[in-house]
Amino acid sequence: MQIQINTDRHIEGHEAMVAQVRGVVKSALSRHEDLITRVEVHLSDENSNKKGGNDDIRCMMEAQRDYFGAHTYERIDAKGTFHTEWGTE
C-alpha cells in the first residue's frame, strides 16, 4: 500500500511528521492492506493566518482500492445510502 502525504504551504512536511502519519495510516488500515493500493493524506492549516496551534489542522484521506467492486455511495438525486454490486448487473 502506497501512502502519499500532502501538506499545504503552512505545514512543514518534515521527515519525522511524514513517518508518523504513514505509521498511523498503515496501522489503522492494516486489516484492509490487501484491498488498498494507495492512500493520499492531505493536511492543511485551516486557521493559518491566526496561528492558533494544532487545533486547526485538517486531515482528509483518500483511499484507492485495487479493483472496482461493490461500493456504498450517496446520490445527489435521492436521499439515503446505496450499495451496488458492479459487474453483476
ABEGO torsion letter per residue (X at the ends): XBBBBBBBAABBBBAAAAAAAAAAAAAAAAAAAAABABBBBBBBBAAAAAGAEAAABBBBBBBBBABBBBBBBBBAABBEBBBBBBGAX
